[in-house]
Amino acid sequence: RKHPDIPVLVRARQHLLRLEELVERRYLKPPFKAQKTGKNAEEASSTSTQPTPLVEWRSLVDSATSYSQLHVYMWQLSKCLAWEKSIMKVYCQVCRKGDNEERLLLCDECENGYHTYCCSPKLSNVPEGDWFCKDCTLMAKRGSQCVACSGSGSGYVACCSQCDKVYHISCLNPPLSRVPRQAWHCPLCKKLAKVRRDDDTKDLNRRKNQHHLTQCRSLLTEMEKHKDGWPFLMPVTRKQVPEYHNIIKTPMDFHTMKIKLRDNHYSTHQDFAADARLVFNNCQTFNEDDSEVGNAGHDMRNFFERRWKELFSS
């Protein structure tokens, strides 16, 4: 709905402040995270003689005079949100999968995820209101109880620094010789952390690969515009050179490479380089070195290798 009587910048400030208000306090990170006091979140974030960083941020947003300032404040809010706790990054503690987000429950105590069909007993619907996993329910009812033996064993216990689950040091595999003195993570949290690290690595590699393929598109454009690139712009047809396909069993050209880039047929930039070198190898195989096309192939190969080294040597 449009409000012509309200300036766009004022509405943008209002929307950003409203967005911050809708964020649950437990998903804020320092310095925006409210300190644990006896007061509730509203009282802790209210204006005082010594305003907190969050209160200062609200004041700056409310007095912003440009869109660039609002963009900076929006970035600051984004950096102070615990995105790692998003349901899009949560894995089921039972099946270790993160699919079917609409059936994935988050425990309101430990914030671990569980599919409704992985719970015991299975849940037919997503519960309304707060929901607590079996481990947190047992800990609340019975206190500190070993997750591995459900309290049937005895001896010293170790408490996970991440999820607060308790294990007898003798119930662990391998068992610990003594209670950890520093921060310790249980097997489930270690496994979950590894899954998240692997996903972060895959995401980083994917974005890096996309950047490399973007550079390949630019390099292909340079080769198409090069003065010696004319023989390789389009596929060689049997009508043009009848004997070509009898000698060259795997033809390649710039147009075919462009289509493969467009259709995401290259998994990595090295696949692109292999096709580029195939173009020049085919040229060297079919043409005499001192012919016009042969000389163009040598020049284009030198140009490609030089630009490839400049783009990807690091």
Residue, then its C-alpha position, 0 to 999 in steps of 0.5 A: r500500500k502506497h502512502p504518498d503523504i509519507p516520504v519514502l526515506v521515512r517509511a524505509r526507516q520505519h520498516l527497518l525499525r519494525l524489522e528489528e522489533l520482530v526479531e526474537r531476542r534470542y537470535l541477536k548477537p553481541p553487541f545487540k544482544a541484551q545482557k542477562t538481567g532480572k529485567n525482561a527484554e523490553e526493559a533491558s533495551s529501553t532508553s537509559t542514561q547510558p544507552t546500549p549499542l542497540v538503543e544507539w543503533r535505533s536512534l541512528v536509524d531514526s535520524a538517518t538522512s540518506y539511503s546509504q546510511l540506512h544500508v549501513y545500518m541494515w548491514q549492522l543489523s544483519k551482522c548481529l543476527a544469529w543466522e547460523k540458528s536459522i531453520m535453513k541451517v538446522y539438521c535433524q538430530v535423528c536422521r542428520k538431514g536438513d530437508n523438509e523444513e516445514r516438518l522440522l521442529l526447533c526445540d525452544e530450549c536447546e534449539n536443535g532440530y527434529h523432524t516430526y516423523c523422526c520424533s518418538p512417538k511420531l508427531s502428525n502435526v507441528p505443535e503450537g506454542d513452545w516445544f521441547c525435545k525429549d532430551c530437554t524434557l528429561m533433563a528438566k524432569r530428572g536433572s542432569q542425566c547421562v544421555a547414553c545410559s539414561g542415568s543407569g550408570s554411575g561415575y563422573v559426568a561431562c557436560c557439553s558446552q554447546c547443548d548442555k547434555v550430560y554424559h558419563i565419561s565412561c559412557l563415551n566412545p572412546p571413554l574419557s580418563r577424566v572430566p574435561r576442565q575446558a569447554w567440551h562438546c558432545p559427540l552429537c554436537k561435534k558431528l553437527a559442527k562437522v556437517r555445518r563446516d562441510d556445508d560451508t565449504k561446499d557453499l564457498n567452493r560453489r561461489k568461488n566456482q561461479h566467479h571463475l566461470t564468470q571470468c571464463r565468459s569474459l575471456l571467451t568474449e575476448m577471444e571472440k573479438h581477437k583479430d585471430g579468432w575468426p577461424f574458431l567462431m563457429p563449428v566447421t561444417r561438412k559442406q565447408v570442409p568435407e574431410y574435416h570430421n574424418i580427421i577431427k573426431t572431437p570438434m570444438d569452437f567458440h560458439t559451442m563453448k558459449i552455449k555450454l557456458r550458458d547451459n551450465h555444462y562446465s563444472t569447473h573453469q578447468d573444463f572450460a580450459a580443456d575445451a579451449r585447448l581442444v580448439f587449438n589442438n584440433c587446429q594444429t592437427f588439421n592445418e599446416d603450421d605456416s598456413e593462415v589458419g595455422n598461424a591464427g591457431h598459434d597466436m590464439r593459443n598464446f593469447f589464451e595461455r597468457r590471459w589464463k595465467e593472468l586470471f587464475s595464477s593466484 
